[in-house]
Amino acid sequence: MIRVLVVDDSSTARALLVSILGGAPDIRVVAEARDGLDGVALTQKLRPDLVTMDLHMPNMDGFTAIKEIMVTAPTPIVVCTGSTLAGEVATAMNALRAGALAVLRKPPAPGSPGFDEAAQKLIATVTAMAQVKVVRHWRSTSRPTPAEFAPPPSAPTERPRLVAVATSTGGPPALQTLLSGLPADFEAPILVVQHITKGFTAGLATWLNTVCNLQVKVAEHGDRLAPHTVYVAPDDRHLGVANQTVVALSSAPPVGGFRPAGTFLFESVARVFGSAALALILTGMGDDGVAGLRAVRQAGGRIIAQDEETSVVYGMPGAAVAAGLADQVLPLDRIAGRVAQLVGGR
């Protein structure tokens, strides 16, 4: 039984979330909180398996509450927000940086279009995220740098001319760390598949634009590949390349349950760029991307996986490492430097 605390200042929203979650056979709502202050206190007292957290609340907002919970009583947190406007999404992305695992849009009223789908998504997300082992955050910003583990590199290959990235749970803050560590004149285009709730992709791209020196945009079919530009896969479309100069989107069936899928992206860039492809697989639940990495390996491209210590969930990079596909396994804060070296020919 998954024990859940619901935190929201709206009694209507709380009642809706409690009704949906309470209707699932394996979930029990153990308490409700009207603001972040109560949410922190109840989390410390009850130690639920998961907290659903609103963002805009009196007394203590959700962002501050998330930071406090991750310091005093580390608990899986799912943000439930009422808007996908750019400002709201930016706040949600910062909540992920603070320790939340996922962001969902609040379900509409029962009987409204999209209610059933949103309710199922909420239950599935709570069920999955409750299994994640979160780590305690510290009030001090200093922390020891994890040791680098790098297996012997594969034989030298062509200098990368395109970077492909796949990530899921924990991905938005990981993307911020990666992209903000790259120079503004970074030569290779970057294609990104991020598993995220439908409706949040545009806000994610807008937010990333504010935290890095590269241009970040939601990819469009036929976009010209350009240096120092990041193309994020749009909602419900696979991202790939038509040739070495053009972005291609696809409505092909989901791969492993995902669209966009990391495997689709990696297979596409492997076919077109061959040994000039550099693939990064970052924090995320499951194993999306691993099958595509085999195509990158066979084409002679390079593969870097995020290490376990810095991953929110070590599913995707861990599966790549277990399959023997990673040329290097690096802490998140060292990946950008290595990517810049490889693309710069050093």
C-alpha positions in Angstrom: 0.0 0.0 0.0 1.4 3.4 -1.1 0.8 6.0 1.6 0.3 9.5 0.1 0.1 13.0 1.5 -1.8 15.6 -0.6 -0.6 19.2 -0.3 -2.8 21.9 -2.0 -4.3 25.1 -0.7 -7.5 24.5 -2.8 -10.0 22.3 -1.0 -11.6 21.5 -4.4 -8.2 20.4 -5.8 -7.4 18.4 -2.7 -10.8 16.6 -2.8 -10.3 15.7 -6.5 -6.8 14.3 -5.9 -7.9 12.4 -2.9 -10.8 11.0 -4.8 -8.7 9.8 -7.7 -5.8 8.4 -5.6 -8.2 6.9 -3.0 -9.9 5.0 -5.8 -6.7 3.1 -6.7 -6.5 -0.3 -4.9 -2.8 0.1 -3.9 -2.9 3.8 -2.8 -4.1 5.3 0.5 -4.2 9.0 1.2 -3.0 9.3 4.8 -3.4 13.1 5.2 -4.1 16.4 3.5 -2.2 19.7 4.0 -3.5 23.2 3.1 -0.1 24.8 2.5 3.6 24.1 2.3 4.2 24.6 6.0 1.6 22.0 7.0 3.0 19.8 4.2 6.5 19.8 5.7 5.2 19.2 9.2 3.0 16.3 8.1 5.8 14.7 6.0 8.1 14.8 9.0 5.4 13.3 11.3 3.8 10.7 9.1 6.7 9.8 6.7 4.4 9.0 3.7 5.7 7.1 0.7 5.0 10.0 -1.6 3.8 13.6 -1.5 1.8 15.4 -4.2 2.7 19.1 -4.0 1.0 22.2 -5.4 3.3 25.2 -6.1 1.4 28.4 -5.3 0.2 28.3 -1.7 0.1 30.8 1.3 2.5 30.7 4.3 5.0 28.5 2.4 5.0 27.8 -1.3 5.5 24.4 -2.8 9.1 25.1 -4.0 10.2 26.1 -0.5 8.4 23.1 1.0 10.1 20.7 -1.4 13.5 22.0 -0.5 12.7 21.7 3.2 11.3 18.1 2.9 14.4 17.0 0.9 16.6 18.3 3.8 14.6 17.1 6.8 12.6 14.1 5.6 13.6 13.0 2.1 10.4 11.7 0.3 9.4 11.2 -3.3 7.5 14.3 -4.5 5.2 14.7 -7.5 4.3 18.3 -8.4 0.7 18.9 -9.4 0.3 22.3 -11.0 -2.7 24.0 -12.6 -1.0 25.6 -15.6 1.4 24.9 -18.4 2.2 28.6 -19.0 5.8 29.4 -19.3 6.1 31.0 -15.9 4.4 28.2 -14.2 6.5 25.6 -16.0 9.7 27.5 -15.0 8.7 27.2 -11.4 7.9 23.5 -11.9 11.4 22.9 -13.4 13.0 24.6 -10.5 11.0 22.3 -8.2 12.5 19.4 -10.0 16.0 20.9 -9.3 15.0 21.1 -5.7 14.2 17.4 -5.5 10.8 16.7 -6.9 10.7 13.7 -9.2 7.9 14.5 -11.7 5.5 17.3 -12.7 1.9 16.7 -13.7 -1.0 19.0 -14.6 -3.9 18.8 -12.2 -6.7 16.7 -13.6 -9.8 18.5 -14.8 -13.2 18.0 -13.1 -14.7 14.5 -13.4 -16.7 14.2 -16.6 -14.6 16.8 -18.4 -12.7 15.9 -21.6 -9.4 14.3 -20.6 -10.3 13.5 -17.1 -9.9 9.7 -17.4 -6.6 10.0 -19.1 -5.3 12.5 -16.5 -6.5 10.4 -13.6 -4.8 7.3 -14.9 -1.6 9.3 -15.5 -1.7 10.6 -11.9 -2.2 7.1 -10.5 0.6 5.6 -12.7 3.0 8.4 -11.8 2.4 8.1 -8.1 2.8 4.3 -8.3 6.1 4.6 -10.2 7.6 7.5 -8.3 6.8 6.0 -4.9 9.4 3.3 -5.6 12.2 5.8 -6.2 14.9 6.0 -3.5 15.5 9.7 -3.0 18.6 11.0 -1.3 18.8 13.7 1.3 19.7 17.2 0.2 21.9 19.5 2.3 21.5 23.1 3.2 25.0 23.8 2.3 25.6 24.1 -1.5 29.0 22.3 -1.1 29.2 18.6 -1.6 32.0 16.2 -2.4 32.6 15.7 -6.1 31.9 12.0 -7.0 34.8 10.1 -8.3 34.9 9.6 -12.1 34.6 6.1 -13.5 35.7 5.8 -17.1 36.2 2.4 -18.7 39.0 2.3 -21.2 37.8 4.3 -24.2 36.9 2.6 -27.5 39.1 3.0 -30.5 39.3 6.7 -31.7 36.4 7.7 -33.9 35.5 10.6 -36.1 35.0 13.9 -34.2 31.3 14.2 -33.2 29.2 16.5 -35.4 25.9 15.9 -33.6 25.0 15.2 -29.9 21.9 13.1 -29.1 20.5 13.0 -25.5 17.9 10.8 -23.9 16.6 11.3 -20.4 13.5 10.8 -18.2 13.0 11.1 -14.4 15.3 13.8 -13.1 16.0 15.0 -16.7 15.2 18.7 -16.6 17.7 19.6 -13.9 20.2 17.2 -15.5 19.7 19.0 -18.9 20.3 22.3 -17.2 23.6 21.2 -15.7 24.7 19.7 -19.1 23.7 22.6 -21.3 24.8 25.4 -19.0 28.2 23.7 -19.0 28.6 24.1 -22.7 30.1 27.2 -24.4 27.9 29.6 -26.4 29.9 28.7 -29.5 29.4 25.0 -29.1 29.8 23.7 -32.7 27.5 20.6 -32.8 23.7 20.7 -32.8 22.1 18.9 -29.9 18.9 16.7 -30.1 17.1 15.9 -26.9 14.4 13.4 -26.0 13.0 14.2 -22.5 10.1 12.1 -21.2 7.8 14.7 -19.7 4.0 15.2 -19.2 2.2 16.4 -22.3 1.9 20.1 -22.4 5.1 20.9 -20.6 7.6 20.6 -23.4 7.4 24.3 -24.6 7.8 25.5 -21.1 10.8 23.3 -20.6 12.5 24.7 -23.7 11.7 28.3 -22.6 13.1 27.5 -19.1 16.3 26.0 -20.5 16.8 29.0 -22.7 17.1 31.1 -19.6 19.7 28.9 -17.9 22.2 28.2 -20.6 24.1 30.0 -23.4 22.8 27.9 -26.2 19.6 28.4 -28.2 16.9 25.9 -27.1 13.7 25.3 -29.1 11.0 22.7 -29.6 12.0 20.9 -32.7 9.9 21.3 -35.9 9.9 19.0 -38.9 12.3 20.3 -41.4 14.3 22.5 -39.0 17.8 23.1 -40.3 20.5 21.7 -37.9 22.5 24.6 -36.7 25.5 24.9 -34.3 25.0 26.0 -30.7 21.3 25.0 -31.0 19.3 22.5 -28.9 16.2 20.8 -30.4 13.8 19.3 -27.9 11.4 16.6 -29.1 7.8 17.9 -29.1 4.9 16.2 -27.4 4.0 12.8 -28.9 6.4 12.9 -31.8 9.6 11.0 -32.4 12.7 13.1 -33.0 15.3 12.2 -35.5 17.2 13.5 -38.5 16.4 13.2 -42.2 20.0 13.8 -43.2 23.0 15.6 -41.8 21.3 19.0 -42.1 17.6 18.5 -41.4 15.5 17.6 -38.4 12.8 15.0 -38.9 9.8 14.3 -36.7 7.7 11.1 -36.9 4.3 9.8 -35.8 5.5 6.2 -36.0 4.2 4.0 -33.2 5.7 4.3 -29.7 8.9 2.5 -29.0 8.9 0.6 -25.7 5.8 2.6 -24.8 7.4 6.0 -25.5 6.9 8.7 -28.1 9.2 10.5 -28.3 11.6 7.6 -27.6 15.4 7.7 -26.9 15.8 4.6 -29.0 14.2 6.2 -32.1 16.5 9.2 -31.7 19.7 7.1 -31.3 18.8 4.8 -34.2 18.1 7.8 -36.4 21.4 9.6 -35.7 23.3 6.4 -36.0 22.0 5.8 -39.5 22.8 9.3 -40.7 25.9 10.4 -38.7 27.5 7.0 -38.1 30.8 7.5 -36.2 30.2 11.2 -36.0 27.4 10.7 -33.5 27.8 11.3 -29.8 25.0 9.8 -27.6 24.4 10.7 -24.0 22.0 8.7 -21.8 21.1 10.5 -18.6 19.0 9.8 -15.5 15.7 8.1 -16.0 13.5 5.2 -15.1 13.3 2.1 -17.3 15.6 1.3 -20.3 14.5 3.6 -23.1 17.4 4.3 -25.4 19.4 1.2 -24.8 18.4 -0.6 -28.0 19.2 2.6 -29.9 22.6 2.8 -28.3 23.5 -0.5 -29.9 23.0 1.1 -33.3 25.3 4.0 -32.2 27.9 1.5 -31.1 27.7 -0.5 -34.3 28.0 2.7 -36.4 31.2 3.6 -34.5 29.7 6.5 -32.5 30.6 7.4 -28.9 28.4 6.8 -25.9 28.5 8.5 -22.5 26.3 7.5 -19.6 25.6 9.4 -16.4 26.9 7.6 -13.3 24.7 6.1 -10.5 25.6 8.6 -7.8 24.5 11.7 -9.6 21.4 10.0 -11.3 18.0 10.6 -9.7 17.1 7.2 -11.1 19.8 5.0 -12.6 17.5 3.0 -14.8 18.3 4.2 -18.3 22.1 4.9 -17.8 22.4 1.8 -15.6 20.9 -0.4 -18.3 23.3 1.1 -20.9 26.3 0.4 -18.6 25.0 -3.1 -17.8 24.8 -3.8 -21.5 28.4 -2.8 -22.0 27.5 0.0 -24.3 29.0 3.1 -22.5 32.5 4.3 -23.6 32.5 6.4 -20.4 30.5 6.7 -17.2 30.7 10.1 -15.8 29.2 12.2 -13.0 26.7 14.7 -14.3 28.9 17.7 -13.7 31.7 16.3 -15.8 29.7 15.3 -18.9 29.6 18.8 -20.4 33.4 19.2 -20.2 33.9 15.8 -21.8 31.4 16.6 -24.6 33.1 19.9 -25.3 36.5 18.2 -25.5 35.2 15.6 -28.0 33.3 18.0 -30.2 36.3 20.4 -30.1 38.5 17.6 -31.3 40.5 17.4 -28.0 
